[in-house]
Amino acid sequence: MNFIDANILTVIIMLPLAGALALLLVPKGKTALIKNLAFGISAAVFIISLRLYFGFDEANAAMQFAVDKPWLPDWGINYRLGVDGISLLMLMLTTFLTPLAILASFDYIQEHQKAFYAGLLALQTGMLGVFASLDVFLFYVFWEAMLIPMYFLIGVWGGPKRIYAALKFFIYTMLGSVLMLAAIIFICLAHKEQFGAYSFSLFDFYRTAFDLKTQLWLFAAFALAFAIKVPLVPFHTWLPDAHVEAPTAGSVLLAGVLLKMGVYGYLRFAVPMFPAAAQSFAPWLAGLGVIGVIYGSLVAWSQPDMKKMVAYSSVAHMGIIMLGIAAFEPAAVSGAVLQMVNHGLSTGALFLLVGVLYERRHTRMIEDYGGLAKAMPGFSAVFMIVMLSSIGLPGLNGFVGEFLILFGSFRTYPWLAAAAVSGVILSAVYMLGMYQRVVFGPVRHDENRHLPDLSVREWGYLLPLLAFIIFIGVYPAPFLRKVDTAVKGYISAAARQQDSAAGGQNSATARQQDSAAGGQNSATARQQDSAAANPLINKNIKPPHSYKAGRRAAKESR
C-alpha cells in the first residue's frame, strides 16, 4: 500500500491547502501560472478522490478509509477521519465542483487573482474536512475555518453590496456555531462524568446518555446551527444576499456544497446523538422545510434578477430535502441524500450559466435579454437541459431525488408531502417563464444580437455537469447503492432510545455509581453494550419499518 492509499483522506483534505500556500509563493504577474496551478491542484484532488468512490465497500456499515491519530490526548481530541456512503457522495461532489468553479473564473476574476484562487483552495480544504471528520472538535475546526475564505471571496470579489452580504453571512453562521460549541463542550463534560475520561469522538458522543429534557436543549443548539446553514425559513435571509453578491465561483460552491453541510449536520450529528429529541422536533423540521418549499418558490417567481431567482429556488429545493431527512423513511432519506448531489449539480450549473451571460452583458436582469436562441444556440440548449433538471423533468437527475422524497414522505407526513408537491409545480412556472423570456421571443436589445456563443473553456466546465445530470436521471442506482447502508444506520439511530431518555436520570446516576465503584471493567462493558446498541457501529441491527413505529416505541418507553 503506497502513501496515498494509506492516507487518502488526509491527502485529499490537505492537498488543496498546500496548493493555496504554494500559490502565494508564485510571483504576482504570472497570472497564467496561477490559474493553471490552481486548476491543476483541484483536478488532482478530484482524480485522487475517485479512489475513494471505486474503493468504497457498499456492504460495509463501518466507517471506511479511517484515520485515528492522537492530537490532544489529555482532552480526548484525535485526528479522526472516515467516510460512509453519505459523506462519500458529499466529498465527491466537493472535489467535482471545485475545479469547474476555478475554470469558470479564468476570465471573470481580473484583480488579486493569486489570493482569489488560494481562497478557493483553502475553502475546499474546509469543506472536505467537515464531511470526513469523526472527531467533533476536528469537525468544529473545519466548520469554522471554512467561513474565513468564503467571507473574503464574497467581501473582496463580490458585487456592489459585497461587504453587507459577507458580514451577514458571517454573523448568521457564527451565531449558530457558538451555540453548537457550547453544546459540544457540555456533551464532552457529560461523557467525562459517565465514562471517566474526556472524549470528542463522534461515537463516544453517540454513547453519552441524557434525559429527554436535556436532549431537547442540546438538539436545539445543534439544529439551529444547521438550520442557518441549510438554510431553513426563517433563517434564510443571508442566502439571497450572499448568492447575488458572490462571484460566480463563490455562488457555485455556496449552493453546491456549503448548504449541504447543514443537512449533513442533521444526518451525522444532531439526529444520531439525540434520537428522542429528534423525533420530537422532526414534524417541526419537516413543516419548516415545506414552508421553505412554498415560500422560496413564490419569492423566486417574483424576481426580476436571474441570480436572485436561482438563489430563492435553492431555499425551495433545500426545503424538500429537509422534508426527506425528517421523514425517517428509507426512500425519503435516500432521495434526500441523492437530491443534495442533484441540487449541487443543477443549481451549480444554473449559476455558471448566469455567469456566462453576466460576463458578456454585465447584467442579470431578465428584461435585458430575449431572443438569445438566435445568437447563442449552444448556450440555449445547455440552459434548457439544466433548467428542466432543476424543475424535476423525468429522465434528468432532479426527478429521481424529488420522487423518492415525496414517495417516502407520504408514509410519514401525507399532508406535508402533498403541500410540497406545489413547490414542484411552482418551480416549473418560474423556471419556464424565465427561460422563455431570456431565450425565446424577439431580440429586444441590439446588444444581444451578436453575443458570442459558448467558448471551448465554457463547454469544458458545462459538459461534465450535463453528463452527470443526464446519467443520474437515467441510472441513479450506483449512487443509491453507495448510501443504502448508511441510510439504514441513520434511520436506526433515529429510532434508538438512549437509556437516559427512556429511563430518566436514574440510569445515568447508576452508571456514575458503577463507574466509581467498579473501575475500568464496568466502563469497558458499558462501552461494549453501547457499541452493540449503536446502529452506526453494528450493521446487524435493522431499521424499524416506519418512523411512526419509532415514535410509538418512544411514547411507550416514556
ABEGO torsion letter per residue (X at the ends): XBAAAAAAAAAAAAAAAAAAAAAAABBAABAAAAAAAAAAAAAAAAAAAAAAAAABBAABABBBGBBBBBABAAAGBBBBBEBBAAAAAAAAAAAAAAAAAAAAAAAABABGAAAAAAAAAAAAAAAAAAAABABAAAAAAAAAAAAAAAAAAAAAABBAAAAAAAAAAAAAAAAAAAAAAAAAAAAAAAAAAAAGBBBABAAAAAABBBBAAAAAAAAAAAAAAAAAAOBBOAAAAAAAAAAAABBAAAAAAAAAAAAAAAAAAAAAAAAAABAAAAAAAAAAAAAAAAAAAAAAAAAAAABABAAAAAAAAAAAAAAAAAAAAAAGBAAAAAAAAAAAAAAAAAAAAAAAAAAAAAAAAGBABAAABEGAAAABAAAAAAAAAAAAAAAGBBGBAAAAAAAAAAAAAAAABAAAAAAAAAAAAAAAAAAAAAAAAAABEBBABAAAAABBBBBAAAAAAAAAAAAAAAAAAABAAAAAAAAAAAAAAAAAAAABBBAAAAAEAAAAAAAAAAAAAAEAAAAAAAAAAAAAABAAABAABBBBABAAAAAAAAAAAX
